[in-house]
Amino acid sequence: MLDFKDKVVYQIYPRSFYDTNGDGFGDLRGITAKLDYLKELGVDFLWITPFFISPQRDNGYDIADYRQIDPRFGTMEDFEELSSEAKKRGIGIMLDMVFNHTSTEHQWFQKAISGDEKYINYYKFVDGTRDCPPTNWVSKFGGNAWEYVDSLNKWYLHLFDVTQADLNWDNPEVRDELKDIIRFWKAKGVSGFRFDVINLISKPENLENDYEGDGRRFYTDGPRVHEFLKELVADTGIADMITVGEMSSTTIDNCIKYSNPSEKELSMVFSFHHLKVDYKNGNKWELMPYDKSALKKLFKDWQEQMSKNGGWNAVFWTNHDQPRTISRFGNEEKYWKESGKLFAGIIHFMRGTPYIYQGEEIGMLNTHFTDISQYRDVESLNYFKILQEEGKSSDEALAIINERSRDNCRTPMQWDSSANDGFTTGTPWIEVPEYGKHITAESQINDETSIFSFYKKLIYLRKEYKIISDGEISFDESPEEIISYERKLGDNVLKVVGNLSENEADYSWSDEGYDRLIGNYDSAVNSSKGQVKLRPYEFAVFKNF
């Protein structure tokens, strides 16, 4: 079985990575062109978000054909070249499988709405009248989660956009179709798979209104989800490949089952609770400073309990659906570099497989757009309207979108200081932000003090020290602004400590018998007689061996 514990995954959002033909969209050949950069960074796998045929209503997560590459990204020959060239460099390709729903332009759905009973049963259709949706569930993109089809006198479920119809996994024919898709890409040499919102695939048999929330408690980690995953993995022969499930609003107990090797489901899981610590009243669209104590408790609970019970986390700060880490949790100006290194170090020394999102390794920042017309994300555009309907002014709504929009991570990769930051010779599909233009890959690759170089060191250390990949983890009691934990393997101990604030912070800990392994300041941490004085956003790791 593949040992993925010392591996590091790099996520690529292809439309924003690198454009080789000047059409303003990144493409598969663009990834191939940058493989040497990724090899230099030291990553083991590339998770590439969907590049399949799609109307792009949700930027590719609305798939119309799972076996065909959208022409804007290239051809099958381009993918085969990418796969081959990556393999030469010791890098595997992970594909993103969106199996909870398809685009309404998929031939299955088109056959369904034409009245074909076989394909009606491929989706979550429910009989009814136009004036009475089956439940009051709310779509994750806003509005009702059900859409009526007059010609069928039926409603279909769409937990996401109205053009993303939920599949009916209770139908074995659907499961067989999806298994064939996995086999198709395995035959193309793919090394692993990421499964989008995979814990939402099992819906309850009895549908009921949710008078406490938005409906998610009825379909999250649903009644047959573990059964379905075991079957999918067994029948496609992917048990020995790297697989990760995106788990929406999940629980630790379920994630232990999803990722414990004895269950034969997935290699690891993404959970998102730690990325909701700045949601005021639990609402993504209400802003507040992030709750440091809540963040630390979530890390402690997930890390320690998953460790104790044989689960495995995918550890990360950001992805194509999240704002940029430094903008969200750190300091964009005075402590930009220190922030970027701090948050990298915190994650990379944890127990789990680290994921780096494109641009994170050079410290890219949020968009700071000044007009809603600059945004492209369907969720952001929907909520700009919803927030104003709720009473916010357009300026207030825009300020919230600026903090929360998924487009914060979707702007073009900043390669160099040329036009469009070296991303394209054409007009980019989304603007290259003016803010943070000094941040480029070119300026950091050969700079030993750069954020990029710090990521290289973190990746090297994970492979060099088994205590990082295999060790146990336990979190310490510490002041609110300090995060600290230990990694242990036998008698060997790593002490990891970070200051989450822009003020100096005192922390009581004797470093006697420990040597500094790595830190984000050039000089050693200030310590005396059991007192450690951490500078703003300081990160340091000490070892006793």
Residue pairs with C-beta under 8 A, 6 or more apart in sequence:
1 239
1 240
1 261
2 240
2 241
2 242
2 267
4 242
4 267
4 268
4 353
5 312
5 353
5 469
5 470
6 462
6 463
6 466
6 468
6 469
7 44
7 45
7 242
7 353
8 42
8 43
8 44
8 45
8 348
8 353
8 354
8 355
8 356
8 459
8 462
9 43
9 44
9 45
9 46
9 47
9 94
9 242
9 244
9 314
9 353
9 354
9 355
9 356
10 38
10 41
10 43
10 45
10 46
10 47
10 355
10 356
10 357
10 358
11 46
11 47
11 48
11 49
11 319
11 320
11 355
11 356
11 357
11 358
12 31
12 46
12 47
12 48
12 49
12 358
13 26
13 49
13 320
13 357
13 358
13 409
13 410
14 26
14 27
14 28
14 30
14 31
14 48
14 49
14 51
14 73
15 25
15 26
15 59
15 60
15 72
15 73
15 410
15 429
16 26
16 358
16 410
16 411
16 412
16 413
16 423
16 429
16 430
17 26
17 30
17 31
17 34
17 358
17 413
18 26
18 27
18 30
18 31
18 33
18 34
18 413
18 415
18 423
19 25
19 26
19 27
19 30
19 423
19 424
19 425
19 426
19 428
20 27
20 29
20 30
20 33
21 27
21 29
22 424
22 425
22 426
23 72
23 424
23 426
24 424
24 426
24 427
24 428
24 429
25 72
25 73
25 424
25 429
26 73
26 412
26 413
26 423
26 424
27 72
27 73
27 74
27 78
28 51
28 69
28 73
28 74
28 75
28 78
28 79
28 82
29 74
29 78
29 81
29 82
31 46
31 48
31 82
32 78
32 81
32 82
32 85
32 86
35 82
35 85
35 86
35 89
35 91
36 89
37 441
37 445
38 46
38 89
38 91
39 89
39 90
39 91
40 445
40 456
41 356
41 361
41 452
41 455
41 456
41 459
42 456
42 459
42 460
43 91
43 356
43 459
44 90
44 91
44 92
45 91
45 92
45 93
45 94
45 191
45 192
45 242
46 86
46 91
46 92
46 93
46 94
47 94
47 95
47 96
47 192
47 194
47 244
47 355
48 93
48 94
48 95
48 96
49 60
49 61
49 96
49 320
50 60
50 61
50 63
50 96
50 98
51 60
51 69
51 70
51 73
51 74
51 79
52 60
52 63
52 64
52 65
52 66
52 67
52 68
52 69
52 70
53 63
53 64
53 65
53 68
53 69
53 70
54 60
54 61
54 62
54 63
54 64
54 70
54 103
55 62
55 64
55 103
55 105
55 163
56 62
56 70
57 103
57 161
57 163
57 164
57 378
58 160
58 161
58 163
58 164
58 378
59 320
59 376
59 377
59 378
59 410
60 70
61 98
61 160
61 164
61 196
62 98
62 101
62 102
62 103
62 104
62 105
62 161
62 163
62 164
63 98
63 102
63 103
63 106
64 102
64 103
64 105
64 106
64 107
65 106
65 107
66 97
66 181
66 184
67 181
67 184
69 75
69 76
69 78
69 79
79 188
80 188
80 189
82 93
83 93
83 188
83 189
83 190
84 189
86 92
86 93
87 189
92 191
92 192
92 242
93 189
93 190
93 191
93 192
94 190
94 191
94 192
94 193
94 194
94 242
94 244
95 185
95 190
95 192
95 193
95 194
96 193
96 194
96 196
97 178
97 181
97 182
97 193
97 194
97 195
97 196
98 196
98 197
99 167
99 178
99 195
99 196
99 198
99 201
100 159
100 166
100 167
100 196
100 197
100 198
100 200
100 201
101 158
101 159
101 160
101 164
101 165
101 166
101 167
102 108
102 109
102 164
102 165
102 167
103 109
103 163
103 164
103 165
104 110
104 113
104 162
104 163
104 164
104 165
105 163
108 119
108 122
108 123
108 177
109 119
109 122
109 123
109 165
111 118
111 119
112 119
112 120
112 122
112 123
112 125
113 149
113 151
113 152
115 151
115 152
118 173
120 152
120 154
121 168
121 171
121 173
122 167
122 168
122 171
122 173
122 174
122 177
123 156
123 157
123 165
123 166
123 167
123 168
124 156
124 157
124 165
124 166
124 167
124 168
124 203
125 149
125 152
125 154
125 155
125 156
125 168
126 134
126 146
126 154
126 155
126 156
126 157
126 207
127 153
127 154
127 155
128 134
128 148
128 153
128 154
128 155
129 153
130 148
130 150
133 144
133 146
133 148
133 155
134 146
134 155
134 157
134 207
135 145
135 146
135 207
135 208
135 209
135 210
135 215
136 144
136 209
136 210
136 211
136 215
137 144
137 145
137 146
137 157
137 159
137 210
137 214
137 215
137 216
137 218
137 219
138 144
138 145
138 214
138 215
139 145
139 158
139 159
139 160
139 161
139 162
140 159
140 160
140 248
141 160
141 161
141 378
141 379
141 382
142 379
142 382
142 383
142 386
143 162
143 382
145 157
145 158
145 159
145 215
146 155
146 156
146 157
146 158
147 155
147 156
147 158
147 162
148 154
148 155
149 155
149 156
156 165
156 166
157 165
157 166
157 203
158 164
158 165
158 166
159 166
159 197
159 200
159 219
161 378
166 200
166 203
167 174
167 178
167 201
168 174
168 203
169 175
169 201
169 202
169 203
169 224
169 228
170 202
170 203
170 224
175 228
175 231
175 232
178 232
179 232
179 235
179 236
182 193
182 232
182 236
182 238
183 236
185 193
186 236
186 237
186 238
191 241
191 242
192 238
192 241
192 242
192 243
192 244
192 267
193 238
193 241
193 242
193 243
193 244
194 243
194 244
194 245
194 246
195 243
195 244
195 245
195 246
195 266
196 246
197 246
197 247
197 248
198 225
198 229
198 245
198 246
198 247
198 266
199 220
199 221
199 222
199 225
199 245
199 246
199 247
199 248
199 250
199 254
199 258
200 219
200 220
200 222
200 248
201 222
201 225
201 228
202 219
202 222
202 223
202 224
202 225
202 227
202 228
203 218
203 219
203 222
204 218
204 219
204 222
204 223
205 223
207 218
208 218
210 216
210 217
210 218
216 248
216 249
220 248
220 249
220 250
221 247
221 250
221 251
221 254
225 254
226 254
226 257
226 258
226 263
226 265
229 245
229 258
229 265
229 266
230 263
230 264
230 265
232 238
233 239
233 243
233 264
233 265
233 266
234 264
239 264
241 267
242 267
242 268
243 266
243 267
243 268
244 266
244 267
244 268
244 269
244 270
244 314
244 353
245 258
245 259
245 265
245 266
245 268
245 269
245 270
246 269
246 270
247 254
247 255
247 258
247 269
247 270
247 271
247 272
248 272
249 272
250 269
250 271
252 301
252 302
252 305
252 306
252 311
255 269
255 271
255 302
255 306
255 311
255 313
256 305
256 306
256 309
256 310
256 311
257 263
257 265
257 311
258 265
258 266
258 269
258 311
259 265
259 266
259 267
259 268
259 269
259 306
259 311
259 312
259 313
260 309
260 310
260 311
260 312
261 310
262 310
267 312
267 353
268 312
268 313
268 314
268 352
268 353
269 311
269 312
269 313
269 314
270 314
270 316
270 319
270 355
271 302
271 313
273 298
273 302
274 295
274 298
274 299
274 302
275 317
275 322
276 282
276 284
277 290
277 291
277 292
277 294
277 295
277 298
278 287
278 288
278 289
278 290
278 291
278 328
279 286
279 288
280 286
280 287
280 288
284 404
285 383
285 386
285 387
285 400
285 404
286 400
287 399
287 400
287 403
287 404
290 328
290 329
292 480
292 481
292 483
292 500
292 501
293 480
295 483
295 500
296 475
296 478
296 483
299 350
299 475
299 483
299 485
300 475
300 485
302 313
303 313
303 350
303 351
303 352
303 473
303 475
303 485
304 473
304 474
304 475
305 311
306 312
306 313
306 351
306 352
307 351
307 472
307 473
312 352
312 353
313 350
313 351
313 352
313 353
314 352
314 353
314 355
315 347
315 348
315 350
315 351
315 352
315 353
315 354
315 355
316 347
316 354
316 355
316 356
316 357
317 325
317 329
317 343
317 347
317 357
317 360
318 324
318 325
318 328
318 357
318 360
318 409
319 355
319 357
319 409
320 357
320 406
320 409
320 410
321 406
321 409
322 328
322 357
322 406
322 408
322 409
323 366
323 403
323 404
323 405
323 408
323 409
324 359
324 360
324 364
324 365
324 366
324 408
324 409
325 339
325 340
325 343
325 360
326 332
326 336
326 339
326 340
326 343
326 363
326 365
327 365
327 366
327 408
328 366
328 403
329 339
329 343
329 500
330 336
330 338
330 339
330 340
330 342
330 343
330 537
331 338
331 339
331 502
331 536
331 537
332 339
332 365
332 366
332 436
334 502
334 536
335 502
335 536
335 537
336 363
336 365
337 363
337 449
337 450
337 451
337 520
338 520
338 521
338 535
338 536
338 537
338 538
338 539
339 363
339 537
340 363
340 451
340 454
341 451
341 454
341 520
341 539
342 498
342 499
342 500
342 520
342 537
342 538
342 539
344 360
344 361
344 451
344 454
344 455
344 458
345 454
345 458
345 496
345 498
345 518
345 520
345 539
345 541
346 483
346 496
346 498
346 539
347 354
348 354
348 455
348 458
348 459
348 461
348 462
348 468
349 458
349 468
349 485
349 487
349 494
349 496
349 541
350 473
350 485
351 471
351 472
351 473
351 487
354 458
354 459
354 462
356 455
357 409
358 413
359 409
359 413
359 414
361 451
361 452
361 455
362 414
362 439
362 440
362 441
362 444
362 450
362 451
362 452
363 439
363 451
364 411
364 413
364 414
364 436
364 439
365 433
365 435
365 436
365 439
366 402
366 403
366 408
366 433
366 435
367 374
367 402
367 405
367 407
367 408
367 411
367 431
367 433
367 435
368 402
368 433
368 434
368 435
368 436
369 375
369 402
369 407
369 431
369 433
370 398
371 398
372 381
372 384
372 394
372 397
372 398
372 401
374 430
374 431
375 381
375 384
375 401
375 405
375 407
375 430
376 407
376 410
376 429
376 430
377 405
377 406
377 407
377 410
379 405
379 406
380 401
380 404
380 405
380 406
380 407
383 397
383 400
383 401
383 404
384 397
384 398
384 401
387 396
387 397
387 400
387 401
388 394
388 397
392 400
402 408
407 430
410 430
411 430
411 431
411 432
411 433
412 420
412 421
412 423
412 424
412 428
412 430
412 432
413 421
413 423
413 441
414 421
414 422
414 423
414 432
414 436
414 437
414 439
414 440
414 441
415 421
415 422
415 423
415 440
415 441
415 442
416 422
416 440
416 441
416 442
416 443
417 437
417 440
417 442
417 443
419 425
420 428
420 432
421 432
421 437
421 440
422 440
422 442
423 432
441 452
443 450
444 450
444 451
444 452
444 453
445 452
447 453
449 522
454 520
457 518
458 518
461 468
461 517
461 518
462 468
462 469
463 469
465 494
466 489
467 487
467 488
467 489
467 492
467 493
467 494
468 487
468 494
470 489
471 487
471 488
471 489
471 492
471 494
472 487
472 488
472 489
473 485
473 486
473 487
473 488
474 485
474 486
474 488
475 484
475 485
476 484
476 485
476 486
478 484
478 497
478 507
479 505
479 506
479 507
481 499
481 500
481 501
481 503
481 505
482 497
482 498
482 499
482 500
482 505
482 507
482 534
483 497
483 498
483 500
484 495
484 496
484 497
484 498
484 507
484 509
485 496
486 493
486 494
486 495
486 496
487 493
487 494
487 496
488 494
491 545
492 543
492 544
492 545
493 514
493 543
493 544
493 545
494 517
494 541
494 542
494 543
495 509
495 511
495 514
495 541
495 542
495 543
495 544
496 540
496 541
497 507
497 509
497 532
497 534
497 539
497 540
497 541
497 542
498 534
498 537
498 538
498 539
498 540
499 505
499 534
499 535
499 536
499 537
499 538
499 539
500 537
501 536
501 537
502 536
502 537
503 536
504 533
504 534
504 535
504 536
505 533
505 534
506 531
506 532
506 533
506 534
507 531
507 532
507 533
507 534
508 530
508 531
508 532
509 530
509 532
510 529
510 530
511 525
511 527
511 532
511 542
513 544
514 542
514 543
514 544
515 542
515 543
515 544
516 524
516 525
516 540
516 541
516 542
517 541
517 542
517 543
518 540
518 541
519 525
519 538
519 539
519 540
519 541
520 537
520 538
520 539
520 540
521 535
521 538
521 540
524 540
525 532
525 533
525 534
525 538
525 540
526 532
526 533
526 534
526 535
527 533
534 540
